[in-house]
Amino acid sequence: MQVTVNEESLQLTPGTSLQGMLAQLQQDKPGVAVALNQQVVARSQWSQITLNGGDQITLFHAIAGG
């Protein structure tokens, strides 16, 4: 199945969880936030959400500064 991550197409195995996709992309780390179809998803929900073809995922990275 195909999803879009930060405006780039990504092919995934059907049934892949949000957590699984992030692990595959090596983005399952502190400082990362995720929006799925324009809704922010709590980190505690990542493993419970199964992605579907056509989903739009946006990854955000926290940046320290002042």
CHARMM-style PDB file with segment names, atoms N, HN, CA, C and O in Angstrom:
ATOM      1  N   MET     1       0.847  -1.176   0.000  1.00  0.00      PROA
ATOM      2  CA  MET     1       0.000   0.000   0.000  1.00  0.00      PROA
ATOM      3  C   MET     1       0.889   1.235   0.000  1.00  0.00      PROA
ATOM      4  O   MET     1       2.040   1.185   0.435  1.00  0.00      PROA
ATOM      5  N   GLN     2       0.357   2.314  -0.480  1.00  0.00      PROA
ATOM      6  HN  GLN     2      -0.577   2.354  -0.834  1.00  0.00      PROA
ATOM      7  CA  GLN     2       1.131   3.549  -0.590  1.00  0.00      PROA
ATOM      8  C   GLN     2       0.559   4.609   0.346  1.00  0.00      PROA
ATOM      9  O   GLN     2      -0.650   4.837   0.391  1.00  0.00      PROA
ATOM     10  N   VAL     3       1.458   5.252   1.091  1.00  0.00      PROA
ATOM     11  HN  VAL     3       2.441   5.067   1.054  1.00  0.00      PROA
ATOM     12  CA  VAL     3       1.103   6.391   1.936  1.00  0.00      PROA
ATOM     13  C   VAL     3       2.020   7.542   1.544  1.00  0.00      PROA
ATOM     14  O   VAL     3       2.972   7.361   0.786  1.00  0.00      PROA
ATOM     15  N   THR     4       1.725   8.715   2.064  1.00  0.00      PROA
ATOM     16  HN  THR     4       0.951   8.862   2.680  1.00  0.00      PROA
ATOM     17  CA  THR     4       2.579   9.872   1.814  1.00  0.00      PROA
ATOM     18  C   THR     4       3.145  10.356   3.137  1.00  0.00      PROA
ATOM     19  O   THR     4       2.404  10.610   4.086  1.00  0.00      PROA
ATOM     20  N   VAL     5       4.461  10.480   3.194  1.00  0.00      PROA
ATOM     21  HN  VAL     5       5.064  10.273   2.423  1.00  0.00      PROA
ATOM     22  CA  VAL     5       5.149  10.957   4.389  1.00  0.00      PROA
ATOM     23  C   VAL     5       5.897  12.227   4.018  1.00  0.00      PROA
ATOM     24  O   VAL     5       6.799  12.212   3.181  1.00  0.00      PROA
ATOM     25  N   ASN     6       5.506  13.328   4.654  1.00  0.00      PROA
ATOM     26  HN  ASN     6       4.773  13.340   5.334  1.00  0.00      PROA
ATOM     27  CA  ASN     6       6.119  14.630   4.351  1.00  0.00      PROA
ATOM     28  C   ASN     6       6.199  14.868   2.843  1.00  0.00      PROA
ATOM     29  O   ASN     6       7.240  15.258   2.314  1.00  0.00      PROA
ATOM     30  N   GLU     7       5.072  14.622   2.161  1.00  0.00      PROA
ATOM     31  HN  GLU     7       4.227  14.305   2.590  1.00  0.00      PROA
ATOM     32  CA  GLU     7       4.902  14.877   0.731  1.00  0.00      PROA
ATOM     33  C   GLU     7       5.711  13.948  -0.168  1.00  0.00      PROA
ATOM     34  O   GLU     7       5.894  14.244  -1.349  1.00  0.00      PROA
ATOM     35  N   GLU     8       6.209  12.806   0.379  1.00  0.00      PROA
ATOM     36  HN  GLU     8       6.061  12.565   1.338  1.00  0.00      PROA
ATOM     37  CA  GLU     8       6.917  11.820  -0.425  1.00  0.00      PROA
ATOM     38  C   GLU     8       6.197  10.484  -0.304  1.00  0.00      PROA
ATOM     39  O   GLU     8       5.787  10.089   0.787  1.00  0.00      PROA
ATOM     40  N   SER     9       6.047   9.792  -1.430  1.00  0.00      PROA
ATOM     41  HN  SER     9       6.380  10.114  -2.316  1.00  0.00      PROA
ATOM     42  CA  SER     9       5.374   8.496  -1.430  1.00  0.00      PROA
ATOM     43  C   SER     9       6.233   7.450  -0.739  1.00  0.00      PROA
ATOM     44  O   SER     9       7.458   7.444  -0.860  1.00  0.00      PROA
ATOM     45  N   LEU    10       5.557   6.561  -0.009  1.00  0.00      PROA
ATOM     46  HN  LEU    10       4.562   6.566   0.090  1.00  0.00      PROA
ATOM     47  CA  LEU    10       6.238   5.467   0.676  1.00  0.00      PROA
ATOM     48  C   LEU    10       5.378   4.226   0.525  1.00  0.00      PROA
ATOM     49  O   LEU    10       4.176   4.259   0.787  1.00  0.00      PROA
ATOM     50  N   GLN    11       5.997   3.135   0.103  1.00  0.00      PROA
ATOM     51  HN  GLN    11       6.974   3.108  -0.109  1.00  0.00      PROA
ATOM     52  CA  GLN    11       5.303   1.859  -0.055  1.00  0.00      PROA
ATOM     53  C   GLN    11       5.470   1.058   1.238  1.00  0.00      PROA
ATOM     54  O   GLN    11       6.588   0.857   1.713  1.00  0.00      PROA
ATOM     55  N   LEU    12       4.340   0.601   1.805  1.00  0.00      PROA
ATOM     56  HN  LEU    12       3.432   0.764   1.420  1.00  0.00      PROA
ATOM     57  CA  LEU    12       4.352  -0.173   3.039  1.00  0.00      PROA
ATOM     58  C   LEU    12       3.572  -1.465   2.850  1.00  0.00      PROA
ATOM     59  O   LEU    12       2.731  -1.574   1.958  1.00  0.00      PROA
ATOM     60  N   THR    13       3.859  -2.435   3.696  1.00  0.00      PROA
ATOM     61  HN  THR    13       4.542  -2.347   4.421  1.00  0.00      PROA
ATOM     62  CA  THR    13       3.091  -3.670   3.737  1.00  0.00      PROA
ATOM     63  C   THR    13       1.731  -3.381   4.356  1.00  0.00      PROA
ATOM     64  O   THR    13       1.661  -2.703   5.381  1.00  0.00      PROA
ATOM     65  N   PRO    14       0.647  -3.877   3.761  1.00  0.00      PROA
ATOM     66  CA  PRO    14      -0.672  -3.685   4.383  1.00  0.00      PROA
ATOM     67  C   PRO    14      -0.664  -4.161   5.837  1.00  0.00      PROA
ATOM     68  O   PRO    14      -0.061  -5.182   6.165  1.00  0.00      PROA
ATOM     69  N   GLY    15      -1.339  -3.406   6.694  1.00  0.00      PROA
ATOM     70  HN  GLY    15      -1.829  -2.577   6.426  1.00  0.00      PROA
ATOM     71  CA  GLY    15      -1.390  -3.751   8.113  1.00  0.00      PROA
ATOM     72  C   GLY    15      -0.287  -3.121   8.940  1.00  0.00      PROA
ATOM     73  O   GLY    15      -0.207  -3.359  10.145  1.00  0.00      PROA
ATOM     74  N   THR    16       0.572  -2.312   8.308  1.00  0.00      PROA
ATOM     75  HN  THR    16       0.507  -2.119   7.329  1.00  0.00      PROA
ATOM     76  CA  THR    16       1.661  -1.654   9.043  1.00  0.00      PROA
ATOM     77  C   THR    16       1.086  -0.634  10.011  1.00  0.00      PROA
ATOM     78  O   THR    16       0.206   0.152   9.662  1.00  0.00      PROA
ATOM     79  N   SER    17       1.603  -0.664  11.234  1.00  0.00      PROA
ATOM     80  HN  SER    17       2.319  -1.303  11.517  1.00  0.00      PROA
ATOM     81  CA  SER    17       1.174   0.328  12.230  1.00  0.00      PROA
ATOM     82  C   SER    17       1.974   1.613  12.049  1.00  0.00      PROA
ATOM     83  O   SER    17       3.013   1.633  11.388  1.00  0.00      PROA
ATOM     84  N   LEU    18       1.474   2.663  12.640  1.00  0.00      PROA
ATOM     85  HN  LEU    18       0.631   2.647  13.176  1.00  0.00      PROA
ATOM     86  CA  LEU    18       2.203   3.933  12.622  1.00  0.00      PROA
ATOM     87  C   LEU    18       3.566   3.740  13.280  1.00  0.00      PROA
ATOM     88  O   LEU    18       4.576   4.241  12.786  1.00  0.00      PROA
ATOM     89  N   GLN    19       3.592   3.015  14.392  1.00  0.00      PROA
ATOM     90  HN  GLN    19       2.771   2.608  14.793  1.00  0.00      PROA
ATOM     91  CA  GLN    19       4.851   2.716  15.095  1.00  0.00      PROA
ATOM     92  C   GLN    19       5.812   1.954  14.186  1.00  0.00      PROA
ATOM     93  O   GLN    19       7.005   2.255  14.145  1.00  0.00      PROA
ATOM     94  N   GLY    20       5.289   0.968  13.457  1.00  0.00      PROA
ATOM     95  HN  GLY    20       4.320   0.724  13.490  1.00  0.00      PROA
ATOM     96  CA  GLY    20       6.120   0.178  12.553  1.00  0.00      PROA
ATOM     97  C   GLY    20       6.715   1.014  11.437  1.00  0.00      PROA
ATOM     98  O   GLY    20       7.881   0.842  11.082  1.00  0.00      PROA
ATOM     99  N   MET    21       5.920   1.919  10.882  1.00  0.00      PROA
ATOM    100  HN  MET    21       4.973   2.059  11.170  1.00  0.00      PROA
ATOM    101  CA  MET    21       6.418   2.790   9.828  1.00  0.00      PROA
ATOM    102  C   MET    21       7.528   3.692  10.357  1.00  0.00      PROA
ATOM    103  O   MET    21       8.553   3.878   9.700  1.00  0.00      PROA
ATOM    104  N   LEU    22       7.320   4.254  11.552  1.00  0.00      PROA
ATOM    105  HN  LEU    22       6.488   4.103  12.086  1.00  0.00      PROA
ATOM    106  CA  LEU    22       8.330   5.128  12.135  1.00  0.00      PROA
ATOM    107  C   LEU    22       9.619   4.366  12.413  1.00  0.00      PROA
ATOM    108  O   LEU    22      10.710   4.898  12.205  1.00  0.00      PROA
ATOM    109  N   ALA    23       9.508   3.137  12.876  1.00  0.00      PROA
ATOM    110  HN  ALA    23       8.622   2.704  13.044  1.00  0.00      PROA
ATOM    111  CA  ALA    23      10.696   2.309  13.119  1.00  0.00      PROA
ATOM    112  C   ALA    23      11.422   2.032  11.797  1.00  0.00      PROA
ATOM    113  O   ALA    23      12.650   2.092  11.732  1.00  0.00      PROA
ATOM    114  N   GLN    24      10.658   1.730  10.751  1.00  0.00      PROA
ATOM    115  HN  GLN    24       9.660   1.681  10.803  1.00  0.00      PROA
ATOM    116  CA  GLN    24      11.241   1.478   9.437  1.00  0.00      PROA
ATOM    117  C   GLN    24      12.006   2.697   8.930  1.00  0.00      PROA
ATOM    118  O   GLN    24      13.055   2.559   8.300  1.00  0.00      PROA
ATOM    119  N   LEU    25      11.486   3.875   9.202  1.00  0.00      PROA
ATOM    120  HN  LEU    25      10.633   3.987   9.714  1.00  0.00      PROA
ATOM    121  CA  LEU    25      12.137   5.118   8.770  1.00  0.00      PROA
ATOM    122  C   LEU    25      13.175   5.623   9.765  1.00  0.00      PROA
ATOM    123  O   LEU    25      13.787   6.670   9.554  1.00  0.00      PROA
ATOM    124  N   GLN    26      13.371   4.875  10.852  1.00  0.00      PROA
ATOM    125  HN  GLN    26      12.874   4.024  11.024  1.00  0.00      PROA
ATOM    126  CA  GLN    26      14.283   5.254  11.935  1.00  0.00      PROA
ATOM    127  C   GLN    26      13.909   6.612  12.523  1.00  0.00      PROA
ATOM    128  O   GLN    26      14.779   7.426  12.832  1.00  0.00      PROA
ATOM    129  N   GLN    27      12.605   6.847  12.673  1.00  0.00      PROA
ATOM    130  HN  GLN    27      11.898   6.186  12.422  1.00  0.00      PROA
ATOM    131  CA  GLN    27      12.095   8.099  13.234  1.00  0.00      PROA
ATOM    132  C   GLN    27      11.352   7.871  14.549  1.00  0.00      PROA
ATOM    133  O   GLN    27      10.684   8.777  15.046  1.00  0.00      PROA
ATOM    134  N   ASP    28      11.460   6.683  15.110  1.00  0.00      PROA
ATOM    135  HN  ASP    28      12.003   5.946  14.706  1.00  0.00      PROA
ATOM    136  CA  ASP    28      10.809   6.350  16.376  1.00  0.00      PROA
ATOM    137  C   ASP    28      11.748   6.747  17.515  1.00  0.00      PROA
ATOM    138  O   ASP    28      12.362   5.901  18.164  1.00  0.00      PROA
ATOM    139  N   LYS    29      11.839   8.047  17.736  1.00  0.00      PROA
ATOM    140  HN  LYS    29      11.340   8.735  17.209  1.00  0.00      PROA
ATOM    141  CA  LYS    29      12.786   8.540  18.733  1.00  0.00      PROA
ATOM    142  C   LYS    29      12.224   9.784  19.403  1.00  0.00      PROA
ATOM    143  O   LYS    29      11.281  10.392  18.895  1.00  0.00      PROA
ATOM    144  N   PRO    30      12.790  10.163  20.531  1.00  0.00      PROA
ATOM    145  CA  PRO    30      12.316  11.373  21.215  1.00  0.00      PROA
ATOM    146  C   PRO    30      12.445  12.597  20.308  1.00  0.00      PROA
ATOM    147  O   PRO    30      13.357  12.694  19.488  1.00  0.00      PROA
ATOM    148  N   GLY    31      11.516  13.516  20.479  1.00  0.00      PROA
ATOM    149  HN  GLY    31      10.774  13.437  21.146  1.00  0.00      PROA
ATOM    150  CA  GLY    31      11.558  14.751  19.712  1.00  0.00      PROA
ATOM    151  C   GLY    31      10.777  14.693  18.412  1.00  0.00      PROA
ATOM    152  O   GLY    31      10.736  15.676  17.671  1.00  0.00      PROA
ATOM    153  N   VAL    32      10.151  13.543  18.122  1.00  0.00      PROA
ATOM    154  HN  VAL    32      10.184  12.745  18.723  1.00  0.00      PROA
ATOM    155  CA  VAL    32       9.369  13.400  16.895  1.00  0.00      PROA
ATOM    156  C   VAL    32       7.888  13.460  17.256  1.00  0.00      PROA
ATOM    157  O   VAL    32       7.446  12.832  18.219  1.00  0.00      PROA
ATOM    158  N   ALA    33       7.138  14.213  16.484  1.00  0.00      PROA
ATOM    159  HN  ALA    33       7.496  14.723  15.702  1.00  0.00      PROA
ATOM    160  CA  ALA    33       5.682  14.263  16.608  1.00  0.00      PROA
ATOM    161  C   ALA    33       5.103  13.892  15.251  1.00  0.00      PROA
ATOM    162  O   ALA    33       5.739  14.091  14.216  1.00  0.00      PROA
ATOM    163  N   VAL    34       3.879  13.345  15.268  1.00  0.00      PROA
ATOM    164  HN  VAL    34       3.362  13.184  16.108  1.00  0.00      PROA
ATOM    165  CA  VAL    34       3.278  12.836  14.039  1.00  0.00      PROA
ATOM    166  C   VAL    34       1.855  13.360  13.887  1.00  0.00      PROA
ATOM    167  O   VAL    34       1.083  13.399  14.845  1.00  0.00      PROA
ATOM    168  N   ALA    35       1.526  13.761  12.662  1.00  0.00      PROA
ATOM    169  HN  ALA    35       2.153  13.729  11.883  1.00  0.00      PROA
ATOM    170  CA  ALA    35       0.141  14.076  12.303  1.00  0.00      PROA
ATOM    171  C   ALA    35      -0.280  13.070  11.237  1.00  0.00      PROA
ATOM    172  O   ALA    35       0.437  12.859  10.259  1.00  0.00      PROA
ATOM    173  N   LEU    36      -1.433  12.457  11.427  1.00  0.00      PROA
ATOM    174  HN  LEU    36      -2.016  12.629  12.222  1.00  0.00      PROA
ATOM    175  CA  LEU    36      -1.997  11.509  10.478  1.00  0.00      PROA
ATOM    176  C   LEU    36      -3.263  12.120   9.908  1.00  0.00      PROA
ATOM    177  O   LEU    36      -4.224  12.377  10.633  1.00  0.00      PROA
ATOM    178  N   ASN    37      -3.255  12.349   8.605  1.00  0.00      PROA
ATOM    179  HN  ASN    37      -2.474  12.140   8.016  1.00  0.00      PROA
ATOM    180  CA  ASN    37      -4.397  12.985   7.947  1.00  0.00      PROA
ATOM    181  C   ASN    37      -4.785  14.281   8.662  1.00  0.00      PROA
ATOM    182  O   ASN    37      -5.960  14.541   8.923  1.00  0.00      PROA
ATOM    183  N   GLN    38      -3.769  15.080   8.970  1.00  0.00      PROA
ATOM    184  HN  GLN    38      -2.815  14.869   8.758  1.00  0.00      PROA
ATOM    185  CA  GLN    38      -3.895  16.417   9.552  1.00  0.00      PROA
ATOM    186  C   GLN    38      -4.366  16.427  11.009  1.00  0.00      PROA
ATOM    187  O   GLN    38      -4.843  17.452  11.497  1.00  0.00      PROA
ATOM    188  N   GLN    39      -4.236  15.295  11.706  1.00  0.00      PROA
ATOM    189  HN  GLN    39      -3.849  14.463  11.310  1.00  0.00      PROA
ATOM    190  CA  GLN    39      -4.560  15.253  13.133  1.00  0.00      PROA
ATOM    191  C   GLN    39      -3.360  14.710  13.888  1.00  0.00      PROA
ATOM    192  O   GLN    39      -2.847  13.638  13.570  1.00  0.00      PROA
ATOM    193  N   VAL    40      -2.917  15.458  14.889  1.00  0.00      PROA
ATOM    194  HN  VAL    40      -3.334  16.329  15.147  1.00  0.00      PROA
ATOM    195  CA  VAL    40      -1.771  15.029  15.687  1.00  0.00      PROA
ATOM    196  C   VAL    40      -2.144  13.760  16.440  1.00  0.00      PROA
ATOM    197  O   VAL    40      -3.239  13.645  16.992  1.00  0.00      PROA
ATOM    198  N   VAL    41      -1.211  12.807  16.452  1.00  0.00      PROA
ATOM    199  HN  VAL    41      -0.322  12.900  16.004  1.00  0.00      PROA
ATOM    200  CA  VAL    41      -1.427  11.526  17.121  1.00  0.00      PROA
ATOM    201  C   VAL    41      -0.498  11.443  18.327  1.00  0.00      PROA
ATOM    202  O   VAL    41       0.710  11.638  18.200  1.00  0.00      PROA
ATOM    203  N   ALA    42      -1.059  11.156  19.486  1.00  0.00      PROA
ATOM    204  HN  ALA    42      -2.041  10.998  19.589  1.00  0.00      PROA
ATOM    205  CA  ALA    42      -0.261  11.010  20.703  1.00  0.00      PROA
ATOM    206  C   ALA    42       0.674   9.814  20.562  1.00  0.00      PROA
ATOM    207  O   ALA    42       0.299   8.779  20.011  1.00  0.00      PROA
ATOM    208  N   ARG    43       1.876   9.967  21.059  1.00  0.00      PROA
ATOM    209  HN  ARG    43       2.181  10.808  21.507  1.00  0.00      PROA
ATOM    210  CA  ARG    43       2.872   8.889  21.003  1.00  0.00      PROA
ATOM    211  C   ARG    43       2.310   7.590  21.583  1.00  0.00      PROA
ATOM    212  O   ARG    43       2.625   6.508  21.086  1.00  0.00      PROA
ATOM    213  N   SER    44       1.491   7.681  22.617  1.00  0.00      PROA
ATOM    214  HN  SER    44       1.235   8.560  23.021  1.00  0.00      PROA
ATOM    215  CA  SER    44       0.926   6.487  23.258  1.00  0.00      PROA
ATOM    216  C   SER    44      -0.007   5.715  22.319  1.00  0.00      PROA
ATOM    217  O   SER    44      -0.330   4.558  22.589  1.00  0.00      PROA
ATOM    218  N   GLN    45      -0.441   6.340  21.221  1.00  0.00      PROA
ATOM    219  HN  GLN    45      -0.178   7.279  21.002  1.00  0.00      PROA
ATOM    220  CA  GLN    45      -1.356   5.698  20.273  1.00  0.00      PROA
ATOM    221  C   GLN    45      -0.652   5.119  19.039  1.00  0.00      PROA
ATOM    222  O   GLN    45      -1.276   4.410  18.250  1.00  0.00      PROA
ATOM    223  N   TRP    46       0.621   5.411  18.869  1.00  0.00      PROA
ATOM    224  HN  TRP    46       1.129   5.988  19.510  1.00  0.00      PROA
ATOM    225  CA  TRP    46       1.326   5.020  17.654  1.00  0.00      PROA
ATOM    226  C   TRP    46       1.223   3.530  17.352  1.00  0.00      PROA
ATOM    227  O   TRP    46       1.003   3.150  16.202  1.00  0.00      PROA
ATOM    228  N   SER    47       1.377   2.691  18.351  1.00  0.00      PROA
ATOM    229  HN  SER    47       1.556   2.999  19.285  1.00  0.00      PROA
ATOM    230  CA  SER    47       1.371   1.245  18.107  1.00  0.00      PROA
ATOM    231  C   SER    47      -0.033   0.712  17.834  1.00  0.00      PROA
ATOM    232  O   SER    47      -0.180  -0.395  17.316  1.00  0.00      PROA
ATOM    233  N   GLN    48      -1.051   1.471  18.169  1.00  0.00      PROA
ATOM    234  HN  GLN    48      -0.932   2.371  18.590  1.00  0.00      PROA
ATOM    235  CA  GLN    48      -2.435   1.014  18.028  1.00  0.00      PROA
ATOM    236  C   GLN    48      -3.083   1.433  16.713  1.00  0.00      PROA
ATOM    237  O   GLN    48      -4.184   0.983  16.394  1.00  0.00      PROA
ATOM    238  N   ILE    49      -2.413   2.289  15.952  1.00  0.00      PROA
ATOM    239  HN  ILE    49      -1.520   2.655  16.212  1.00  0.00      PROA
ATOM    240  CA  ILE    49      -2.997   2.810  14.707  1.00  0.00      PROA
ATOM    241  C   ILE    49      -2.434   2.049  13.517  1.00  0.00      PROA
ATOM    242  O   ILE    49      -1.221   2.011  13.307  1.00  0.00      PROA
ATOM    243  N   THR    50      -3.327   1.444  12.743  1.00  0.00      PROA
ATOM    244  HN  THR    50      -4.312   1.475  12.914  1.00  0.00      PROA
ATOM    245  CA  THR    50      -2.954   0.757  11.509  1.00  0.00      PROA
ATOM    246  C   THR    50      -3.148   1.727  10.354  1.00  0.00      PROA
ATOM    247  O   THR    50      -4.211   2.326  10.194  1.00  0.00      PROA
ATOM    248  N   LEU    51      -2.111   1.865   9.563  1.00  0.00      PROA
ATOM    249  HN  LEU    51      -1.247   1.378   9.693  1.00  0.00      PROA
ATOM    250  CA  LEU    51      -2.172   2.786   8.432  1.00  0.00      PROA
ATOM    251  C   LEU    51      -2.960   2.185   7.279  1.00  0.00      PROA
ATOM    252  O   LEU    51      -3.037   0.966   7.132  1.00  0.00      PROA
ATOM    253  N   ASN    52      -3.540   3.052   6.469  1.00  0.00      PROA
ATOM    254  HN  ASN    52      -3.477   4.043   6.589  1.00  0.00      PROA
ATOM    255  CA  ASN    52      -4.308   2.662   5.288  1.00  0.00      PROA
ATOM    256  C   ASN    52      -3.703   3.315   4.057  1.00  0.00      PROA
ATOM    257  O   ASN    52      -3.081   4.373   4.146  1.00  0.00      PROA
ATOM    258  N   GLY    53      -3.888   2.681   2.916  1.00  0.00      PROA
ATOM    259  HN  GLY    53      -4.394   1.822   2.844  1.00  0.00      PROA
ATOM    260  CA  GLY    53      -3.429   3.263   1.664  1.00  0.00      PROA
ATOM    261  C   GLY    53      -4.007   4.658   1.490  1.00  0.00      PROA
ATOM    262  O   GLY    53      -5.192   4.880   1.740  1.00  0.00      PROA
ATOM    263  N   GLY    54      -3.174   5.596   1.065  1.00  0.00      PROA
ATOM    264  HN  GLY    54      -2.212   5.417   0.862  1.00  0.00      PROA
ATOM    265  CA  GLY    54      -3.622   6.966   0.850  1.00  0.00      PROA
ATOM    266  C   GLY    54      -3.478   7.868   2.055  1.00  0.00      PROA
ATOM    267  O   GLY    54      -3.699   9.075   1.951  1.00  0.00      PROA
ATOM    268  N   ASP    55      -3.106   7.302   3.217  1.00  0.00      PROA
ATOM    269  HN  ASP    55      -2.926   6.322   3.302  1.00  0.00      PROA
ATOM    270  CA  ASP    55      -2.925   8.146   4.405  1.00  0.00      PROA
ATOM    271  C   ASP    55      -1.839   9.183   4.157  1.00  0.00      PROA
ATOM    272  O   ASP    55      -0.862   8.936   3.450  1.00  0.00      PROA
ATOM    273  N   GLN    56      -2.038  10.349   4.760  1.00  0.00      PROA
ATOM    274  HN  GLN    56      -2.832  10.549   5.335  1.00  0.00      PROA
ATOM    275  CA  GLN    56      -1.071  11.449   4.693  1.00  0.00      PROA
ATOM    276  C   GLN    56      -0.442  11.589   6.073  1.00  0.00      PROA
ATOM    277  O   GLN    56      -1.143  11.860   7.048  1.00  0.00      PROA
ATOM    278  N   ILE    57       0.867  11.406   6.165  1.00  0.00      PROA
ATOM    279  HN  ILE    57       1.437  11.185   5.373  1.00  0.00      PROA
ATOM    280  CA  ILE    57       1.568  11.475   7.441  1.00  0.00      PROA
ATOM    281  C   ILE    57       2.560  12.630   7.376  1.00  0.00      PROA
ATOM    282  O   ILE    57       3.291  12.790   6.398  1.00  0.00      PROA
ATOM    283  N   THR    58       2.569  13.420   8.428  1.00  0.00      PROA
ATOM    284  HN  THR    58       1.976  13.289   9.223  1.00  0.00      PROA
ATOM    285  CA  THR    58       3.536  14.511   8.538  1.00  0.00      PROA
ATOM    286  C   THR    58       4.352  14.288   9.795  1.00  0.00      PROA
ATOM    287  O   THR    58       3.797  14.115  10.880  1.00  0.00      PROA
ATOM    288  N   LEU    59       5.671  14.293   9.652  1.00  0.00      PROA
ATOM    289  HN  LEU    59       6.122  14.434   8.771  1.00  0.00      PROA
ATOM    290  CA  LEU    59       6.584  14.148  10.785  1.00  0.00      PROA
ATOM    291  C   LEU    59       7.138  15.521  11.146  1.00  0.00      PROA
ATOM    292  O   LEU    59       7.531  16.301  10.279  1.00  0.00      PROA
ATOM    293  N   PHE    60       7.159  15.792  12.436  1.00  0.00      PROA
ATOM    294  HN  PHE    60       6.839  15.158  13.141  1.00  0.00      PROA
ATOM    295  CA  PHE    60       7.709  17.033  12.965  1.00  0.00      PROA
ATOM    296  C   PHE    60       8.856  16.692  13.889  1.00  0.00      PROA
ATOM    297  O   PHE    60       8.799  15.692  14.606  1.00  0.00      PROA
ATOM    298  N   HSD    61       9.891  17.503  13.882  1.00  0.00      PROA
ATOM    299  HN  HSD    61       9.937  18.314  13.300  1.00  0.00      PROA
ATOM    300  CA  HSD    61      11.028  17.313  14.771  1.00  0.00      PROA
ATOM    301  C   HSD    61      11.156  18.537  15.675  1.00  0.00      PROA
ATOM    302  O   HSD    61      11.207  19.676  15.210  1.00  0.00      PROA
ATOM    303  N   ALA    62      11.206  18.267  16.973  1.00  0.00      PROA
ATOM    304  HN  ALA    62      11.164  17.342  17.351  1.00  0.00      PROA
ATOM    305  CA  ALA    62      11.386  19.362  17.925  1.00  0.00      PROA
ATOM    306  C   ALA    62      12.783  19.952  17.757  1.00  0.00      PROA
ATOM    307  O   ALA    62      13.767  19.232  17.585  1.00  0.00      PROA
ATOM    308  N   ILE    63      12.841  21.267  17.810  1.00  0.00      PROA
ATOM    309  HN  ILE    63      12.041  21.851  17.949  1.00  0.00      PROA
ATOM    310  CA  ILE    63      14.115  21.959  17.668  1.00  0.00      PROA
ATOM    311  C   ILE    63      14.280  22.883  18.868  1.00  0.00      PROA
ATOM    312  O   ILE    63      13.431  23.732  19.136  1.00  0.00      PROA
ATOM    313  N   ALA    64      15.381  22.704  19.580  1.00  0.00      PROA
ATOM    314  HN  ALA    64      16.071  22.014  19.362  1.00  0.00      PROA
ATOM    315  CA  ALA    64      15.652  23.565  20.730  1.00  0.00      PROA
ATOM    316  C   ALA    64      16.205  24.875  20.263  1.00  0.00      PROA
ATOM    317  O   ALA    64      16.932  24.932  19.271  1.00  0.00      PROA
ATOM    318  N   GLY    65      15.879  25.904  20.946  1.00  0.00      PROA
ATOM    319  HN  GLY    65      15.288  25.858  21.752  1.00  0.00      PROA
ATOM    320  CA  GLY    65      16.396  27.216  20.573  1.00  0.00      PROA
ATOM    321  C   GLY    65      15.877  28.273  21.521  1.00  0.00      PROA
ATOM    322  O   GLY    65      15.113  27.983  22.442  1.00  0.00      PROA
ATOM    323  N   GLY    66      16.286  29.464  21.293  1.00  0.00      PROA
ATOM    324  HN  GLY    66      16.907  29.699  20.545  1.00  0.00      PROA
ATOM    325  CA  GLY    66      15.840  30.486  22.206  1.00  0.00      PROA
ATOM    326  C   GLY    66      15.842  31.848  21.653  1.00  0.00      PROA
ATOM    327  OT1 GLY    66      15.480  32.797  22.348  1.00  0.00      PROA
TER     328      GLY     66
END
